[in-house]
Amino acid sequence: MHSRDYYLDLIHDAINALRFPREPQGLYDPITYALDCGGKRLRPMLTLAAAEACGLDPQLAVNQALAVEIFHNFTLLHDDVMDRADVRRGRPTVHMKWDDNTAILSGDAMLTYATIILAENAAECLPQLLAMFNKTAMEVYEGQQYDMDFESRQDVTVNEYINMISLKTSVLLGCACALGAIRAQAGPQNVEALYKFGHMLGLAFQLRDDWLDTFGDTAMFGKAIGGDILNGKKTWLLINALERDESGEVKKWLAINDMPAERIAAVTAVYRRLGLDTECQTEIDSYIDRAIAALSAASLPHDAKEFFTNLAEATRSRNN
């Protein structure tokens, strides 16, 4: 197995090598802008690593890795319009730099382009690739709908939330792993095991994001702490607090639209009083353990299992 940096360099070079038509600029410039924003590139890295773990030269799975990354960024363009988000990865979102219509249309083009590039040089396994990709896409859309539905509900349960992030976030990590394995023409047992690894890792990753948004270090996390609290976002922490806070303190502060610093401090104090900071980390650890356990069902080389295990372990305490 190669290193994480090797896979990241492969995907970085592949993104830089993309050549979209020059015209119409209003369609293609926002795509280039979105893909240039960087990010962790976790999903395409998983695709390349899974392909190599199953015996394929990772360079032969670059198109499938690109497809996952382009699809992911397409969802961000549309999500930012729906969420009215102004900033993404430290830069203005596409709909702020251009407008809503541009973000919607360029996002549509990204989705189509992701499907096109997924199919390149993969005729021998194309039906399986498309089945996995399209199934995942529909699940991601379902997750986004649930997320929007939750905005107007005060009775969201923890199980509903886990289902939502499973669809909106985790299935794409599972898909990323599975696409690499499918491209390597691995057997169904390896495809399923790697999918489950990615899925469980995705749940841990999202819960860690929830934790970092409240308890992280701004300098390390890369954005201001407390945004979820200010937006009243239904996270694992907030849902549990609303269920358990008999004092009504959380509901009181959620109804206040000013005093942001005081609101963040007050709600965070309730989270700590209820022990939700440590309980959330316990949940994260549980999903990490399940991700690592999934690898036992796969027939992978020792160094491949070690690579994925180390990746999962790093998620327990990641700070960004």
Residue frames relative to the residue before (quaternion, step in Angstrom):
aa qw qx qy qz dx dy dz
M 1.0000 0.0000 0.0000 0.0000 0.00 0.00 0.00
H 0.3988 -0.6865 0.5550 0.2485 3.52 -1.13 0.72
S 0.6125 -0.5549 0.4190 0.3759 3.56 -1.33 0.08
R 0.6639 -0.4726 0.3884 0.4301 3.55 -1.31 0.24
D 0.6454 0.5321 -0.3276 0.4392 3.59 0.95 -0.84
Y 0.6133 0.5479 -0.3540 0.4454 3.58 1.04 -0.72
Y 0.6759 0.4813 -0.2931 0.4750 3.59 0.88 -0.94
L 0.6531 0.5125 -0.3165 0.4589 3.59 0.96 -0.83
D 0.6323 0.5156 -0.3332 0.4727 3.59 1.04 -0.70
L 0.6242 0.5413 -0.3374 0.4512 3.58 1.01 -0.78
I 0.7087 0.4444 -0.2744 0.4742 3.58 0.82 -0.95
H 0.6055 0.5501 -0.3532 0.4538 3.60 1.06 -0.69
D 0.6762 0.4832 -0.2902 0.4744 3.57 0.89 -0.93
A 0.6502 0.5216 -0.3205 0.4499 3.58 1.00 -0.79
I 0.6459 0.5016 -0.3228 0.4765 3.59 1.00 -0.77
N 0.6635 0.5020 -0.3055 0.4632 3.58 0.97 -0.84
A 0.6748 0.5011 -0.2942 0.4550 3.58 1.14 -0.56
L 0.4736 0.6688 -0.4515 0.3530 3.60 1.24 -0.17
R 0.0724 -0.7921 0.6059 0.0143 3.55 -0.94 0.91
F 0.1210 -0.7957 0.5926 0.0334 3.52 -0.30 1.29
P 0.6304 -0.5202 0.3935 0.4208 3.64 -1.15 0.41
R 0.5381 -0.6396 0.4453 0.3210 3.57 -1.10 0.63
E 0.7901 0.1961 -0.0895 0.5738 3.57 1.10 -0.66
P 0.5673 -0.2238 -0.7925 -0.0016 1.50 -2.01 1.47
Q 0.5246 -0.6716 0.4286 0.3000 3.55 -0.83 1.00
G 0.6217 0.5776 -0.3350 0.4095 3.56 1.09 -0.74
L 0.6673 0.4670 -0.2970 0.4984 3.57 1.23 -0.39
Y 0.7939 0.3819 -0.1704 0.4415 3.56 0.78 -1.08
D 0.5922 0.5865 -0.3834 0.3979 3.63 1.02 -0.61
P 0.6622 0.4922 -0.3358 0.4544 3.64 0.90 -0.73
I 0.6041 0.5476 -0.3643 0.4500 3.60 1.10 -0.59
T 0.6534 0.5031 -0.3029 0.4778 3.56 0.91 -0.93
Y 0.6357 0.5378 -0.3124 0.4572 3.56 0.99 -0.89
A 0.6789 0.4966 -0.2958 0.4528 3.59 0.87 -0.94
L 0.7047 0.4608 -0.2715 0.4662 3.58 0.91 -0.89
D 0.6320 0.5331 -0.3246 0.4593 3.58 1.21 -0.45
C 0.5333 0.6695 -0.3944 0.3345 3.60 1.24 -0.28
G 0.4916 -0.6833 0.4255 0.3322 3.57 1.22 -0.15
G 0.1607 0.7659 -0.6141 0.1025 3.54 -0.94 -0.89
K 0.6929 -0.5059 0.3269 0.3964 3.55 -1.28 0.11
R 0.2289 -0.7949 0.5219 0.2082 3.61 1.20 -0.53
L 0.2222 0.8131 -0.5119 0.1657 3.58 1.11 0.63
R 0.6716 0.5281 -0.3126 0.4151 3.57 0.86 -0.93
P 0.7068 0.4260 -0.3005 0.4781 3.64 0.71 -0.85
M 0.5874 0.5591 -0.3743 0.4498 3.58 1.11 -0.59
L 0.6394 0.5223 -0.3236 0.4622 3.59 0.99 -0.81
T 0.6319 0.5341 -0.3379 0.4485 3.59 1.00 -0.78
L 0.6823 0.4814 -0.2882 0.4687 3.57 0.86 -0.94
A 0.6680 0.5007 -0.3048 0.4583 3.59 0.92 -0.88
A 0.6513 0.5109 -0.3195 0.4612 3.59 0.97 -0.82
A 0.6304 0.5330 -0.3328 0.4558 3.57 1.01 -0.79
E 0.6864 0.4645 -0.2917 0.4775 3.57 0.89 -0.90
A 0.6159 0.5573 -0.3467 0.4358 3.58 1.00 -0.76
C 0.7237 0.4067 -0.2213 0.5118 3.56 1.16 -0.68
G 0.7036 -0.5418 0.2451 0.3890 3.57 1.21 0.48
L 0.6007 0.5657 -0.3619 0.4339 3.60 1.25 0.15
D 0.5285 -0.5718 0.5148 0.3587 3.56 -1.17 0.62
P 0.4503 -0.7299 0.4297 0.2827 3.63 -0.51 1.09
Q 0.5727 0.5947 -0.3909 0.4069 3.60 1.11 -0.47
L 0.6412 0.5284 -0.3220 0.4539 3.58 1.18 -0.49
A 0.6913 0.4269 -0.2737 0.5147 3.60 1.30 -0.13
V 0.3343 0.7741 -0.4846 0.2329 3.58 1.26 0.23
N 0.6386 0.5340 -0.3450 0.4336 3.61 0.94 -0.78
Q 0.6671 0.4866 -0.3057 0.4741 3.57 0.96 -0.82
A 0.6226 0.5232 -0.3352 0.4756 3.60 1.09 -0.69
L 0.6382 0.5194 -0.3163 0.4722 3.57 1.01 -0.82
A 0.6308 0.5470 -0.3339 0.4375 3.57 0.96 -0.88
V 0.6517 0.5079 -0.3123 0.4688 3.59 0.96 -0.87
E 0.6896 0.4827 -0.2918 0.4542 3.60 0.87 -0.92
I 0.6544 0.4973 -0.3183 0.4724 3.59 0.96 -0.78
F 0.6315 0.5194 -0.3316 0.4707 3.59 0.98 -0.80
H 0.6435 0.5257 -0.3252 0.4514 3.59 0.88 -0.91
N 0.7015 0.4594 -0.2785 0.4684 3.58 0.87 -0.89
F 0.5587 0.5702 -0.3853 0.4629 3.58 1.17 -0.48
T 0.6664 0.4965 -0.3151 0.4584 3.59 0.89 -0.89
L 0.6336 0.5362 -0.3391 0.4428 3.59 1.05 -0.69
L 0.6073 0.5500 -0.3566 0.4489 3.60 1.01 -0.74
H 0.7155 0.4351 -0.2552 0.4834 3.56 0.84 -0.97
D 0.6245 0.5391 -0.3473 0.4458 3.62 0.98 -0.78
D 0.6590 0.5258 -0.3165 0.4349 3.57 0.94 -0.87
V 0.6103 0.5193 -0.3501 0.4851 3.60 1.12 -0.60
M 0.6916 0.4846 -0.2814 0.4557 3.58 0.84 -0.99
D 0.7316 0.4165 -0.2290 0.4888 3.58 1.01 -0.81
R 0.3312 -0.7468 0.4925 0.3001 3.59 1.31 -0.26
A 0.2504 0.7846 -0.5217 0.2227 3.58 1.00 0.85
D 0.3385 -0.7769 0.5066 0.1588 3.56 -0.87 1.00
V 0.8030 0.2044 -0.0657 0.5560 3.57 1.04 -0.77
R 0.0061 -0.7634 0.6458 -0.0120 3.54 -1.10 0.81
R 0.8465 -0.0581 -0.0065 0.5292 3.57 -0.69 1.14
G 0.7344 -0.4679 0.2219 0.4387 3.52 0.96 0.96
R 0.7072 0.3817 -0.2602 0.5352 3.60 1.26 0.13
P 0.6343 -0.5140 0.3890 0.4269 3.59 -1.19 0.40
T 0.4898 -0.6417 0.4988 0.3157 3.57 -1.03 0.76
V 0.6782 -0.5088 0.3354 0.4107 3.58 -1.22 0.46
H 0.6910 0.4745 -0.3075 0.4503 3.60 0.87 -0.83
M 0.6378 0.4900 -0.3396 0.4877 3.60 1.19 -0.33
K 0.6731 0.4859 -0.2948 0.4732 3.59 0.99 -0.79
W 0.7500 0.2119 -0.1395 0.6108 3.57 1.13 -0.70
D 0.5678 -0.5499 0.4070 0.4578 3.61 -0.16 -1.25
D 0.7362 -0.4309 0.2828 0.4387 3.56 -1.30 0.18
N 0.6680 0.5185 -0.3126 0.4327 3.57 0.85 -0.97
T 0.6342 0.5267 -0.3268 0.4622 3.58 1.03 -0.77
A 0.6638 0.5047 -0.3106 0.4563 3.57 0.90 -0.91
I 0.6548 0.5072 -0.3173 0.4618 3.59 0.98 -0.79
L 0.7167 0.4527 -0.2698 0.4567 3.59 0.77 -0.99
S 0.6571 0.4867 -0.3194 0.4789 3.61 0.93 -0.82
G 0.6123 0.5366 -0.3435 0.4681 3.57 1.10 -0.64
D 0.6196 0.5353 -0.3338 0.4670 3.57 1.00 -0.81
A 0.6633 0.5077 -0.2989 0.4615 3.57 0.94 -0.92
M 0.6290 0.5333 -0.3319 0.4580 3.59 1.04 -0.74
L 0.6313 0.5307 -0.3340 0.4564 3.58 0.98 -0.82
T 0.6761 0.4830 -0.2944 0.4723 3.58 0.88 -0.93
Y 0.6605 0.5061 -0.3129 0.4580 3.57 0.94 -0.88
A 0.6083 0.5492 -0.3560 0.4491 3.59 1.03 -0.71
T 0.6614 0.4999 -0.3046 0.4689 3.58 0.98 -0.84
I 0.6322 0.5368 -0.3289 0.4516 3.58 1.00 -0.81
I 0.7316 0.4362 -0.2524 0.4590 3.55 0.76 -1.05
L 0.5441 0.6079 -0.3959 0.4214 3.61 1.16 -0.51
A 0.7296 0.4680 -0.2285 0.4433 3.55 0.99 -0.92
E 0.5400 0.6560 -0.4057 0.3369 3.60 1.15 -0.38
N 0.8644 0.0471 -0.0733 0.4952 3.55 -1.01 0.96
A 0.6520 0.4965 -0.3227 0.4735 3.59 1.07 0.65
A 0.1517 0.8439 -0.5047 0.1006 3.57 1.10 0.65
E 0.6596 0.5545 -0.3137 0.3988 3.58 1.00 -0.84
C 0.7944 0.2149 -0.1292 0.5532 3.62 1.16 -0.41
L 0.2750 0.8210 -0.4713 0.1677 3.59 1.26 0.33
P 0.6503 0.5134 -0.3638 0.4256 3.67 0.78 -0.77
Q 0.6712 0.4910 -0.3042 0.4646 3.58 0.96 -0.84
L 0.6311 0.5317 -0.3344 0.4553 3.58 1.01 -0.79
L 0.6912 0.4773 -0.2836 0.4626 3.58 0.84 -0.97
A 0.6274 0.5377 -0.3461 0.4444 3.60 0.98 -0.77
M 0.6761 0.4805 -0.2909 0.4769 3.58 0.92 -0.91
F 0.6710 0.5139 -0.2978 0.4438 3.58 0.87 -0.98
N 0.7184 0.4552 -0.2671 0.4532 3.60 0.78 -1.00
K 0.6066 0.5373 -0.3520 0.4684 3.59 1.06 -0.70
T 0.6717 0.4992 -0.2941 0.4617 3.56 0.92 -0.92
A 0.6250 0.5487 -0.3425 0.4370 3.58 0.95 -0.84
M 0.6701 0.4905 -0.3064 0.4652 3.59 0.86 -0.89
E 0.6441 0.5157 -0.3265 0.4611 3.59 1.01 -0.74
V 0.6237 0.5335 -0.3384 0.4604 3.59 1.01 -0.76
Y 0.6505 0.5036 -0.3197 0.4702 3.59 0.97 -0.82
E 0.6244 0.5266 -0.3384 0.4672 3.59 1.02 -0.76
G 0.6529 0.5243 -0.3119 0.4490 3.58 0.95 -0.86
Q 0.6465 0.5123 -0.3179 0.4675 3.57 1.00 -0.80
Q 0.6339 0.5226 -0.3368 0.4600 3.59 1.01 -0.75
Y 0.6375 0.5109 -0.3289 0.4737 3.58 0.95 -0.84
D 0.6362 0.5390 -0.3301 0.4424 3.58 0.94 -0.88
M 0.6681 0.4785 -0.2985 0.4853 3.58 0.96 -0.83
D 0.6250 0.5382 -0.3426 0.4498 3.59 0.99 -0.78
F 0.6527 0.5487 -0.3141 0.4175 3.57 0.99 -0.84
E 0.5495 0.6436 -0.3969 0.3555 3.59 1.14 -0.55
S 0.7648 0.3498 -0.1882 0.5073 3.58 1.05 -0.72
R 0.6327 0.5180 -0.3334 0.4693 3.58 1.27 0.21
Q 0.2241 -0.7692 0.5838 0.1316 3.55 -1.10 0.75
D 0.6679 0.5016 -0.2873 0.4688 3.58 1.30 0.02
V 0.2780 0.7727 -0.5249 0.2240 3.61 1.15 0.52
T 0.2915 -0.7650 0.5507 0.1629 3.58 -0.87 0.94
V 0.6501 -0.5048 0.3904 0.4125 3.55 -1.28 0.33
N 0.6455 0.5225 -0.3302 0.4486 3.60 0.95 -0.80
E 0.6339 0.5137 -0.3279 0.4762 3.58 1.03 -0.75
Y 0.6500 0.5205 -0.3179 0.4533 3.55 0.98 -0.82
I 0.6499 0.5069 -0.3180 0.4685 3.58 0.91 -0.88
N 0.6328 0.5174 -0.3295 0.4725 3.59 1.01 -0.77
M 0.6529 0.5245 -0.3161 0.4458 3.59 0.97 -0.85
I 0.7172 0.4223 -0.2783 0.4794 3.61 0.78 -0.92
S 0.5462 0.5882 -0.3980 0.4442 3.57 1.20 -0.45
L 0.7153 0.4369 -0.2417 0.4888 3.57 0.94 -0.94
K 0.7317 0.4600 -0.2591 0.4312 3.56 0.75 -1.02
T 0.8147 0.2546 -0.0876 0.5136 3.58 0.98 -0.85
S 0.7652 0.4599 -0.2437 0.3790 3.54 0.55 -1.20
V 0.6381 0.5499 -0.3567 0.4039 3.60 0.92 -0.79
L 0.6318 0.5362 -0.3513 0.4359 3.60 1.07 -0.59
L 0.6223 0.5013 -0.3489 0.4897 3.60 1.11 -0.56
G 0.6239 0.5200 -0.3329 0.4791 3.55 1.06 -0.72
C 0.6430 0.5246 -0.3039 0.4680 3.55 0.98 -0.89
A 0.6277 0.5492 -0.3394 0.4350 3.59 0.93 -0.87
C 0.6685 0.4801 -0.2944 0.4857 3.57 0.95 -0.87
A 0.6774 0.5102 -0.2984 0.4379 3.56 0.87 -0.97
L 0.6324 0.5394 -0.3423 0.4381 3.61 0.96 -0.78
G 0.6379 0.5182 -0.3277 0.4660 3.57 1.01 -0.76
A 0.6703 0.4930 -0.2933 0.4708 3.55 0.96 -0.89
I 0.6463 0.5129 -0.3180 0.4670 3.59 0.98 -0.84
R 0.6406 0.5227 -0.3260 0.4584 3.58 0.97 -0.86
A 0.6797 0.4584 -0.2793 0.4999 3.59 1.12 -0.64
Q 0.3894 -0.7437 0.4483 0.3071 3.57 1.38 0.02
A 0.1974 0.7899 -0.5425 0.2071 3.53 0.98 0.96
G 0.5898 -0.5718 0.4340 0.3698 3.55 -1.24 0.35
P 0.6848 -0.5160 0.3243 0.3997 3.58 -1.23 0.45
Q 0.6104 0.5625 -0.3652 0.4216 3.61 1.06 -0.62
N 0.6758 0.4718 -0.2917 0.4855 3.59 0.97 -0.82
V 0.6213 0.5368 -0.3430 0.4562 3.58 1.01 -0.78
E 0.6876 0.4876 -0.2809 0.4589 3.56 0.88 -0.98
A 0.6629 0.5081 -0.3139 0.4515 3.60 0.92 -0.86
L 0.6823 0.4705 -0.2923 0.4772 3.59 0.93 -0.85
Y 0.5936 0.5439 -0.3652 0.4673 3.59 1.09 -0.63
K 0.6770 0.4868 -0.3017 0.4623 3.58 0.85 -0.95
F 0.5965 0.5532 -0.3644 0.4532 3.58 1.03 -0.73
G 0.6992 0.4726 -0.2768 0.4595 3.58 0.77 -1.03
H 0.6395 0.5376 -0.3245 0.4436 3.57 1.00 -0.83
M 0.6842 0.4677 -0.2848 0.4816 3.59 0.87 -0.94
L 0.6198 0.5347 -0.3348 0.4669 3.57 1.06 -0.77
G 0.6442 0.5384 -0.3186 0.4401 3.57 1.00 -0.81
L 0.6355 0.5146 -0.3296 0.4718 3.58 1.00 -0.76
A 0.6507 0.5008 -0.3096 0.4795 3.57 0.96 -0.87
F 0.6495 0.5400 -0.3162 0.4319 3.56 0.95 -0.89
Q 0.6849 0.4780 -0.2917 0.4662 3.58 0.92 -0.90
L 0.6501 0.5027 -0.3235 0.4690 3.59 0.97 -0.78
R 0.6254 0.5153 -0.3402 0.4771 3.57 1.07 -0.65
D 0.5969 0.5419 -0.3549 0.4733 3.60 1.10 -0.63
D 0.6259 0.5304 -0.3293 0.4674 3.58 0.98 -0.87
W 0.6709 0.5065 -0.2901 0.4574 3.55 0.89 -0.99
L 0.6854 0.4990 -0.2897 0.4441 3.58 0.86 -0.98
D 0.6212 0.5637 -0.3533 0.4142 3.59 1.00 -0.73
T 0.7416 0.3591 -0.2177 0.5232 3.58 1.16 -0.50
F 0.8205 0.2620 -0.0967 0.4988 3.56 0.83 -0.99
G 0.5084 0.6768 -0.4112 0.3383 3.60 1.24 0.00
D 0.5104 -0.5989 0.5224 0.3284 3.50 -1.42 0.05
T 0.4933 -0.6932 0.4334 0.2972 3.58 -0.63 1.12
A 0.6581 0.5268 -0.3155 0.4357 3.58 0.91 -0.89
M 0.7105 0.4299 -0.2526 0.4966 3.57 1.06 -0.75
F 0.6857 0.5146 -0.2789 0.4328 3.57 0.95 -0.94
G 0.4121 -0.7515 0.4312 0.2819 3.56 1.17 -0.53
K 0.7757 0.1601 -0.1504 0.5916 3.59 1.23 0.14
A 0.6858 -0.4972 0.3340 0.4133 3.55 -1.26 0.39
I 0.4229 -0.6931 0.5319 0.2404 3.53 -1.09 0.81
G 0.7616 0.4055 -0.2819 0.4196 3.57 -1.12 0.71
G 0.3861 0.7484 -0.4715 0.2618 3.57 1.23 0.10
D 0.6359 0.5302 -0.3365 0.4486 3.58 0.99 -0.76
I 0.6431 0.5162 -0.3231 0.4643 3.58 1.02 -0.78
L 0.6722 0.5048 -0.3019 0.4497 3.58 0.88 -0.94
N 0.7255 0.4204 -0.2367 0.4908 3.58 1.07 -0.74
G 0.4089 -0.7242 0.4668 0.3007 3.57 1.27 -0.07
K 0.2607 0.8049 -0.4973 0.1922 3.56 1.17 0.59
K 0.4311 -0.7089 0.5010 0.2463 3.55 -0.89 0.97
T 0.0711 0.7853 -0.6044 0.1141 3.54 -0.08 1.34
W 0.7047 -0.4161 0.3436 0.4606 3.56 -1.31 0.09
L 0.6614 0.5229 -0.3028 0.4443 3.57 0.96 -0.89
L 0.7094 0.4608 -0.2787 0.4547 3.58 0.78 -1.00
I 0.6377 0.5309 -0.3396 0.4430 3.60 0.91 -0.82
N 0.6725 0.4820 -0.2963 0.4772 3.58 0.91 -0.88
A 0.6456 0.5205 -0.3279 0.4525 3.58 0.99 -0.78
L 0.6519 0.5136 -0.3212 0.4562 3.58 0.93 -0.83
E 0.6637 0.5026 -0.3026 0.4641 3.58 1.08 -0.69
R 0.8023 0.3627 -0.1449 0.4515 3.59 0.94 -0.90
D 0.6157 0.5836 -0.3530 0.3945 3.59 1.15 -0.49
E 0.1806 -0.8245 0.5309 0.0762 3.57 -0.02 1.29
S 0.5941 0.5882 -0.3694 0.4057 3.60 1.17 -0.40
G 0.4021 -0.7269 0.4698 0.2987 3.61 1.17 -0.45
E 0.3611 0.7694 -0.4645 0.2488 3.56 1.31 0.12
V 0.6647 0.5100 -0.3179 0.4440 3.59 0.88 -0.91
K 0.6647 0.4987 -0.3094 0.4623 3.60 0.85 -0.93
K 0.6265 0.5480 -0.3385 0.4389 3.58 1.00 -0.78
W 0.7201 0.4456 -0.2572 0.4655 3.57 0.85 -0.98
L 0.6100 0.5482 -0.3612 0.4438 3.60 1.09 -0.56
A 0.6622 0.5059 -0.3002 0.4641 3.58 1.18 -0.54
I 0.6215 0.5295 -0.3374 0.4685 3.60 1.28 -0.17
N 0.2635 -0.8121 0.5071 0.1179 3.58 -0.71 1.07
D 0.7056 0.3837 -0.2750 0.5285 3.60 1.21 -0.18
M 0.7331 0.4233 -0.3156 0.4286 3.57 -1.30 -0.26
P 0.0023 0.8591 -0.5118 0.0013 3.62 0.74 0.99
A 0.6596 0.5094 -0.3296 0.4435 3.60 0.88 -0.85
E 0.6671 0.4958 -0.2998 0.4682 3.56 0.96 -0.86
R 0.6336 0.5376 -0.3304 0.4477 3.57 1.04 -0.79
I 0.6508 0.5109 -0.3124 0.4667 3.58 0.92 -0.91
A 0.6766 0.5017 -0.2966 0.4500 3.57 0.87 -0.97
A 0.6783 0.5051 -0.3002 0.4412 3.58 0.91 -0.91
V 0.6900 0.4646 -0.2885 0.4742 3.60 0.86 -0.93
T 0.6247 0.5328 -0.3369 0.4608 3.58 1.02 -0.76
A 0.6302 0.5359 -0.3287 0.4556 3.58 1.04 -0.78
V 0.6345 0.5109 -0.3288 0.4779 3.58 1.05 -0.74
Y 0.6132 0.5462 -0.3487 0.4516 3.58 0.96 -0.84
R 0.6875 0.4763 -0.2859 0.4677 3.57 0.87 -0.96
R 0.6399 0.5353 -0.3312 0.4408 3.59 0.95 -0.83
L 0.7063 0.4384 -0.2476 0.4976 3.56 1.08 -0.75
G 0.4750 -0.6976 0.4204 0.3333 3.58 1.29 -0.07
L 0.3613 0.7749 -0.4640 0.2318 3.58 1.21 0.33
D 0.5637 0.5947 -0.3972 0.4133 3.59 1.15 -0.47
T 0.7199 0.4095 -0.2507 0.5011 3.60 0.87 -0.89
E 0.6338 0.5353 -0.3396 0.4431 3.60 1.03 -0.70
C 0.6277 0.5254 -0.3371 0.4650 3.58 1.03 -0.74
Q 0.6477 0.5070 -0.3207 0.4696 3.58 0.98 -0.80
T 0.6069 0.5400 -0.3509 0.4658 3.57 1.09 -0.64
E 0.6304 0.5192 -0.3232 0.4781 3.59 1.04 -0.76
I 0.6269 0.5339 -0.3258 0.4646 3.56 0.98 -0.86
D 0.6620 0.5104 -0.2990 0.4602 3.56 0.89 -0.97
S 0.6315 0.5492 -0.3317 0.4354 3.58 1.01 -0.80
Y 0.6892 0.4623 -0.2843 0.4801 3.59 0.92 -0.87
I 0.5988 0.5392 -0.3606 0.4698 3.59 1.10 -0.63
D 0.6498 0.5181 -0.3121 0.4603 3.57 0.93 -0.90
R 0.6705 0.4896 -0.2987 0.4707 3.59 0.99 -0.81
A 0.6056 0.5426 -0.3544 0.4618 3.58 1.08 -0.63
I 0.6806 0.4806 -0.2851 0.4738 3.56 0.87 -0.97
A 0.6394 0.5326 -0.3267 0.4481 3.59 0.99 -0.80
A 0.6017 0.5826 -0.3573 0.4135 3.60 1.08 -0.69
L 0.6052 0.5871 -0.3506 0.4075 3.57 1.11 -0.65
S 0.5768 0.6159 -0.3813 0.3775 3.59 1.13 -0.53
A 0.6560 0.5143 -0.3091 0.4579 3.59 1.21 -0.50
A 0.6415 0.5310 -0.3164 0.4544 3.59 1.28 -0.19
S 0.3485 -0.7016 0.5796 0.2244 3.54 -1.16 0.70
L 0.2228 0.7851 -0.5307 0.2285 3.53 0.25 1.32
P 0.5857 -0.5579 0.4379 0.3923 3.60 -1.15 0.46
H 0.6540 -0.5343 0.3654 0.3915 3.55 -1.19 0.57
D 0.6847 0.4891 -0.3123 0.4409 3.61 0.85 -0.89
A 0.6077 0.5414 -0.3580 0.4576 3.59 1.15 -0.54
K 0.6600 0.4865 -0.3098 0.4814 3.59 0.91 -0.88
E 0.6320 0.5272 -0.3300 0.4624 3.57 1.05 -0.73
F 0.6186 0.5466 -0.3407 0.4500 3.59 1.01 -0.80
F 0.7173 0.4416 -0.2622 0.4709 3.58 0.76 -1.03
T 0.6164 0.5400 -0.3460 0.4569 3.58 1.05 -0.68
N 0.6670 0.4940 -0.3016 0.4691 3.59 0.89 -0.89
L 0.6224 0.5375 -0.3359 0.4593 3.57 1.05 -0.76
A 0.6694 0.4913 -0.2954 0.4725 3.56 0.94 -0.88
E 0.6476 0.5299 -0.3247 0.4409 3.58 0.90 -0.89
A 0.6423 0.5396 -0.3254 0.4362 3.58 1.01 -0.78
T 0.6110 0.5718 -0.3482 0.4223 3.59 1.18 -0.53
R 0.5316 0.6518 -0.4084 0.3548 3.59 1.13 -0.56
S 0.8339 0.1656 -0.0290 0.5256 3.56 0.88 -0.95
R 0.2878 0.7729 -0.5279 0.2025 3.60 1.14 0.41
N 0.2894 -0.7908 0.5260 0.1186 3.56 -1.09 0.78
N 0.7645 0.2553 -0.1767 0.5649 3.59 1.27 0.09
